[in-house]
């Protein structure tokens, strides 16, 4: 939505620091007010593309009020010159134009009550050249795309941390889909071209607020898979990057390596593998590792899904913040925003596929032999015991 006017915006001459797009909006509106026929040259923007409510209201009014017939062939400057020359045709044209401007002002005031005739005059004066309306419109469309992308990314950031949602991962992935749709819209509106990728530095990792719950679940998972290494093969969707603690990520990598080499797995062999891989630091006491790797085992798939659940949300949060950083950098063009956003979203796409594999039940493979063996034989059933009795027995 356009930014509402501030209390001190009662005059266009108010000394305020505005971004360049603000002056492009002034120039476009001034061009359309002075030469309404140029509205046909404006494409790809709507009132929502403007940065202030006043500009949005004026543009909406220009689009809504039919332009005078004479103004379709001559512009405001020519009419004003004819007026000064006391030309009868110029006076008639000037009258038509003044009436149209009055209708535009009346219509715009319904959305922005503070507008005055002086505002419209100021907009007309701020336009360097009415024939440059397509260029002004492209500037406005580019900044509107930046704001729209930034808002969609901010919603993803908020959703990924909104613990009040009952199904947090599906909600975050839905916001990611919406964000991807916005990126596709921008790509369709601004054709691709060769150019540098965004150089905006990535934001620092957000601090974790899990109260140690994540670390405890990771330790339990490692202990469970050490006791039952066969379950590691069932969790190929879990990677070391999903762990919050570097030591736990290294131990998971050791576990998967031992299982795939088909060598004995127990707390001692896991710690030795960790030493060989350089996963242990001087602060890691092998006795402590032996203790937690020997803890009672629980459901490994459940713990793995919990860890992956947290990793999906962390990735979504980081991707959203990354794209917000792109949109906050005014040096990024629409093309750079598209390329940078798609690369960031690719990280989420990869972990989303692993989440789908982890949470989707594995379908039973159809087998002709199994069907032949389990197909019911013709004739009476082999027993007359009721089904409930068979279950009880």
HELIX and SHEET records of a PDB file:
HELIX    1   1 UNK A   20  UNK A   34  1                                  15    
HELIX    2   2 UNK A   36  UNK A   41  5                                   6    
HELIX    3   3 UNK A   47  UNK A   49  5                                   3    
HELIX    4   4 UNK A   53  UNK A   64  1                                  12    
HELIX    5   5 UNK A   70  UNK A   72  5                                   3    
HELIX    6   6 UNK A   76  UNK A   84  1                                   9    
HELIX    7   7 UNK A   88  UNK A  109  1                                  22    
HELIX    8   8 UNK A  117  UNK A  125  1                                   9    
HELIX    9   9 UNK A  130  UNK A  132  5                                   3    
HELIX   10  10 UNK A  133  UNK A  160  1                                  28    
HELIX   11  11 UNK A  168  UNK A  189  1                                  22    
HELIX   12  12 UNK A  213  UNK A  227  1                                  15    
HELIX   13  13 UNK A  229  UNK A  235  5                                   7    
HELIX   14  14 UNK A  240  UNK A  242  5                                   3    
HELIX   15  15 UNK A  246  UNK A  261  1                                  16    
HELIX   16  16 UNK A  267  UNK A  276  1                                  10    
HELIX   17  17 UNK A  286  UNK A  293  1                                   8    
HELIX   18  18 UNK A  300  UNK A  328  1                                  29    
HELIX   19  19 UNK A  334  UNK A  359  1                                  26    
HELIX   20  20 UNK A  368  UNK A  374  1                                   7    
HELIX   21  21 UNK A  387  UNK A  392  1                                   6    
END                                                                             
